[in-house]
Structures are given as structure tokens and as C-alpha cells.
Amino acid sequence: MHADMSFIGLISQASFLVKAVMLILLGMSLASWTIIFQRNKALKLANKSVDRFEDRFWSGIDLSKLYQESSARRESLRGSEKLFYAGFKEYIRLHKSVGRTPETLMEGTYRTMRVTLSREIDDLESSLPTLATIGSISPYIGLFGTVWGIMTAFIALGEVQQATLSMVAPGIAEALIATAMGLFAAIPAVIAYNRFSHQVGRLENSYANFMEEFTSILQRQSMSEQGSQA
């Protein structure tokens, strides 16, 4: 009786442990692609949000009016606009306090924006460690399944009087499927992780640059108001 050498046939003939490895790798691959689609959508929205808000910010609009617009939809803010909203809100609050110098005013505003920036980056990096883990360990899990399958095939081969290639080939072929599945899970995960990490880094630089520029604007405004009061 000849063994079924089709892809489905080889999987069905695999040992329980190799099948378990294949199921684990299939689950990891599905999780990887789910994360890839989610992160791709989130990062596209973040990039569009940066471009849209910064075009509005640098159009010359009054900061108080822009703050009112952001405040009206504060629950859906993200990126640069969220930094602006948090920073300007803190600036207004501290500006109303008695005895605040421009230095302490800007220090408090900048600190609030740094905290907001950190939270935004944490949100953008959500699930990326999982993607990195899948990319790192999938080949090893697949290799474990392959080694176990080949070991089982050779043990069975040693129990027969006359060994032929047709006897050992199915066992080796089904074992190698585990390695192929490990690579199938790992390669997209590694590519996506590197791509998303690069995009998050670019967004972080964009947020940090906006924060520095906005801080300079508020500092000049604070110094101007202090000079007018003197």
C-alpha cells in the first residue's frame, strides 16, 4: 500500500506531536496576520491624522480657536492633535495660576505633552512585541516538529528488514511540512514588524518635532504676555 504523498495526505498521516506543532504554527500565523491588518490600519490613520492636523495648525489659525475645535472631539483625538490639546489645556490651566513664571509654565506644559507622547507611542506599538515573538520562535517550533518527525521515521525504518526510499520518504516529507509552516508564519511577521517599527519611529520623530515647535510658540507667547504686563 502506497502512502498518500499529497499535501493533505501527508498532514493527515503525520504523528500526533507533528500535527500539534502544525496546529500551533497555524494559530500563530493567523494571529500574525490579524495583528498585521490591525496595525497597518492604525498606522495609516495615524499618518493621515498627522498630515491633516499639522496642515490646519500651520495655516495660521488662532490657537484658542483650534483648541476649541479639538476640545469638541477630544475623545477621538490622536497623534499631534492630542499633543496639542493636552499641552494647550495644561498651558491654560497653569497660566491662570498665580505666581507662575514662564519657566515653570513651560516646564509643566512640556511635561504633560511628554506623558501624552509616551502614551501615543505605546498605543502605536501595541501588539508589535507579539509580532516579533512570532517571527522569532516560529522557525524553531517548526524545526522541532521536523526533527521529531524525521526521528520517528528513522526509528520505524530501523524496525524493517529491507529499507527503501519509498518507505522513509513520506515520513521525512510530512516532517518537513512543519518547517515550511514555521517559515510561512515567521517571514511575514518579521517583515511586518520591521516595517511597522520604522513607521512608528517616523511618527515618534514627527510628534517630537511638533512638540518642540509648539513649545517654542507657547514660550514666545508667554514671554510676550509677561512683557506686556510689565
C-alpha positions as CSV (number, residue, x, y, z in Angstrom):
1,M,0.0,0.0,0.0
2,H,1.5,3.3,-1.1
3,A,1.4,6.3,1.2
4,D,-0.6,9.3,0.1
5,M,2.0,11.9,-1.0
6,S,-0.4,14.8,-1.4
7,F,-0.1,17.8,0.9
8,I,-3.3,17.0,2.8
9,G,-2.4,13.3,2.8
10,L,1.0,13.9,4.4
11,I,-0.5,16.1,7.1
12,S,-3.2,13.5,7.9
13,Q,-0.5,10.8,8.2
14,A,1.7,12.8,10.5
15,S,2.2,11.8,14.1
16,F,0.2,13.4,16.9
17,L,3.0,15.6,18.0
18,V,3.8,16.9,14.5
19,K,0.1,17.6,14.0
20,A,0.1,19.6,17.2
21,V,3.1,21.6,16.1
22,M,1.3,22.3,12.8
23,L,-1.8,23.5,14.6
24,I,0.3,25.8,16.8
25,L,2.0,27.3,13.8
26,L,-1.3,27.7,12.0
27,G,-2.7,29.6,15.0
28,M,0.4,31.8,15.2
29,S,0.2,32.5,11.5
30,L,-3.5,33.6,11.9
31,A,-2.6,35.7,14.9
32,S,0.2,37.3,13.0
33,W,-1.9,38.3,10.0
34,T,-4.6,39.6,12.3
35,I,-2.1,41.9,14.0
36,I,-0.6,42.9,10.6
37,F,-4.0,44.1,9.3
38,Q,-4.9,45.9,12.6
39,R,-1.5,47.7,12.9
40,N,-1.5,48.6,9.2
41,K,-4.9,50.3,9.6
42,A,-3.9,52.0,12.8
43,L,-0.7,53.4,11.4
44,K,-2.4,54.6,8.2
45,L,-4.9,56.5,10.3
46,A,-2.1,58.0,12.5
47,N,-0.2,59.2,9.4
48,K,-3.3,60.8,7.9
49,S,-4.2,62.4,11.3
50,V,-0.7,64.0,11.5
51,D,-0.9,65.4,8.0
52,R,-4.4,66.7,8.4
53,F,-3.8,68.4,11.8
54,E,-0.5,69.9,11.0
55,D,-1.8,71.4,7.8
56,R,-4.5,73.0,10.0
57,F,-2.1,74.1,12.7
58,W,0.3,75.8,10.4
59,S,-2.4,77.5,8.4
60,G,-2.3,80.5,10.8
61,I,-5.4,79.6,12.7
62,D,-5.7,81.1,16.2
63,L,-4.6,78.6,18.8
64,S,-7.6,79.2,21.0
65,K,-10.0,78.5,18.2
66,L,-8.0,75.4,17.2
67,Y,-8.2,74.3,20.9
68,Q,-11.9,74.7,20.9
69,E,-12.2,72.6,17.7
70,S,-10.1,69.8,19.3
71,S,-12.0,70.0,22.6
72,A,-15.3,69.4,20.8
73,R,-14.0,66.0,19.7
74,R,-11.4,65.2,22.4
75,E,-12.5,61.6,22.7
76,S,-11.3,60.8,19.1
77,L,-8.0,62.8,19.1
78,R,-4.8,61.1,18.2
79,G,-1.2,62.0,17.5
80,S,-0.1,65.6,17.1
81,E,-3.6,66.9,17.7
82,K,-3.7,65.0,21.0
83,L,-0.4,66.5,22.0
84,F,-1.6,70.0,21.1
85,Y,-4.8,69.5,23.1
86,A,-3.1,68.2,26.2
87,G,-0.3,70.8,26.1
88,F,-2.6,73.8,25.5
89,K,-5.1,72.6,28.1
90,E,-2.3,72.5,30.7
91,Y,-0.9,75.8,29.5
92,I,-4.2,77.5,30.1
93,R,-4.6,75.9,33.5
94,L,-1.1,76.9,34.6
95,H,-1.5,80.3,33.1
96,K,-4.4,81.0,35.4
97,S,-2.4,80.1,38.5
98,V,-1.0,83.0,40.4
99,G,2.8,83.4,40.6
100,R,3.7,81.1,37.7
101,T,6.9,82.2,35.9
102,P,7.3,81.5,32.2
103,E,9.8,78.8,33.0
104,T,7.5,76.8,35.4
105,L,4.7,77.4,33.0
106,M,6.5,75.8,30.1
107,E,8.0,73.1,32.2
108,G,4.6,71.9,33.3
109,T,3.2,72.1,29.7
110,Y,6.1,70.2,28.3
111,R,5.9,67.5,30.9
112,T,2.2,67.0,30.1
113,M,3.0,66.7,26.4
114,R,5.8,64.2,27.1
115,V,3.4,62.0,29.0
116,T,0.8,62.2,26.2
117,L,3.6,61.4,23.7
118,S,4.6,58.3,25.6
119,R,1.0,57.0,25.7
120,E,0.6,57.6,22.0
121,I,3.8,55.7,21.2
122,D,2.7,52.8,23.5
123,D,-0.6,52.7,21.6
124,L,1.1,52.6,18.2
125,E,3.5,49.8,19.4
126,S,0.6,47.7,20.6
127,S,1.0,44.0,19.6
128,L,4.3,44.6,17.9
129,P,6.2,42.6,20.6
130,T,3.8,39.7,19.8
131,L,4.6,40.0,16.1
132,A,8.3,40.0,16.9
133,T,7.9,36.9,19.1
134,I,6.0,35.0,16.4
135,G,8.7,35.9,13.9
136,S,11.5,34.7,16.2
137,I,10.1,31.4,17.5
138,S,8.0,30.1,14.6
139,P,11.0,28.6,12.7
140,Y,12.2,26.9,15.9
141,I,8.8,25.4,16.6
142,G,8.7,24.2,13.0
143,L,12.2,22.8,13.3
144,F,11.2,20.9,16.4
145,G,8.3,19.3,14.5
146,T,10.6,18.4,11.7
147,V,13.3,16.8,13.9
148,W,10.7,14.8,15.8
149,G,9.1,13.6,12.5
150,I,12.4,12.6,11.0
151,M,13.4,10.8,14.2
152,T,10.1,8.9,14.2
153,A,10.6,8.0,10.5
154,F,14.1,6.6,11.1
155,I,13.0,4.6,14.1
156,A,10.3,3.0,12.1
157,L,12.8,2.4,9.3
158,G,15.1,0.6,11.7
159,E,12.4,-2.0,12.5
160,V,12.1,-3.4,9.0
161,Q,14.4,-5.9,7.3
162,Q,14.8,-4.1,4.0
163,A,14.7,-0.3,3.8
164,T,13.7,1.6,0.7
165,L,13.4,5.2,-0.2
166,S,9.6,4.9,-0.6
167,M,9.4,3.8,3.0
168,V,11.2,6.7,4.5
169,A,10.2,9.5,2.1
170,P,6.6,10.0,3.4
171,G,7.8,10.4,7.0
172,I,10.5,12.9,6.0
173,A,8.2,14.8,3.7
174,E,5.5,15.2,6.4
175,A,8.1,16.3,8.9
176,L,9.4,19.0,6.5
177,I,6.0,20.5,6.2
178,A,6.4,21.7,9.8
179,T,9.5,23.6,8.9
180,A,7.7,25.1,5.9
181,M,4.8,26.2,8.1
182,G,7.2,27.7,10.6
183,L,8.8,29.8,7.9
184,F,5.3,30.7,6.5
185,A,4.4,32.1,9.9
186,A,7.8,33.8,10.6
187,I,8.6,35.6,7.3
188,P,5.5,37.9,7.1
189,A,5.8,38.6,10.9
190,V,9.4,39.7,10.6
191,I,8.8,41.8,7.5
192,A,5.7,43.4,9.1
193,Y,7.5,44.0,12.4
194,N,10.4,45.8,10.8
195,R,8.1,47.9,8.6
196,F,5.8,48.9,11.4
197,S,8.7,49.7,13.8
198,H,10.1,52.0,11.1
199,Q,6.8,53.7,10.7
200,V,6.3,54.1,14.5
201,G,9.8,55.6,14.7
202,R,9.0,58.1,12.0
203,L,5.7,59.1,13.7
204,E,7.5,59.5,17.0
205,N,10.0,61.8,15.4
206,S,7.1,63.8,13.8
207,Y,5.3,64.0,17.2
208,A,8.5,65.1,19.0
209,N,9.3,67.8,16.4
210,F,5.8,69.1,16.6
211,M,6.0,69.2,20.4
212,E,9.3,71.2,20.3
213,E,7.9,73.7,17.8
214,F,4.6,74.1,19.7
215,T,6.5,74.6,22.9
216,S,8.6,77.3,21.3
217,I,5.4,79.0,20.1
218,L,3.9,78.9,23.6
219,Q,7.1,80.1,25.1
220,R,7.2,83.2,22.8
221,Q,3.5,83.8,23.6
222,S,4.2,83.6,27.4
223,M,7.2,85.9,27.2
224,S,5.2,88.4,25.1
225,E,2.3,88.4,27.7
226,Q,4.8,88.9,30.5
227,G,6.4,91.8,28.7
228,S,3.0,93.4,28.1
229,Q,2.2,93.1,31.8
230,A,5.5,94.7,32.9
